[in-house]
Amino acid sequence: MNLRLALSLALFAAPIAAYAEQPVEPAQAAAAHTLFPGRLDFPLPSGAHVPADCAYPATLTGASGFDLACVVTDDEEFGMTLIGWLGEHGWHAGNSIIGGFEAVRETENGCEQTLSIYPHDAEQTHGVWFTLAQAPQCPAGAQ
């Protein structure tokens, strides 16, 4: 199944409870690398890694106000793992965006932290580009 379709469907329709029942060994979580340490802290599952060259498209590298990250994996379940983890940590579906989708989470002060997710496929691997907004987006009057 196309990773983009699987991630999109999972974010909008998959029950998060099924993922929540799967225990994660503390040693496994501690040993894994994380995506956006200190801000998102998504632990990369085994089989997923950050390549030396993420080959970001110019549309991502040219955008200001965002931090970039990428993951490559041969695990077809990576999308479900990501979506489950996001749901467990307060993220929900945001706006549709060209080439991907958005996840948002409310901050303590009523603003929203935004993570854009862009799945893409390469030869026998699945890749995901991420952009995390450097500053939360706040409605008028919120700080």
Secondary structure, DSSP 8 states (H G I E B T S, - for coil): --HHHHHHHHHHHS-SHHHHTS---HHHHHHS-EESTTTT-EE--TTEE--S-----HHHHT-SSEEEEEEEES-TTHHHHHHHHHHHTT-EEEEEETTEEEEEEE-TTS-EEEEEEEEEEETTEEEEEEEEESS-B--TT--
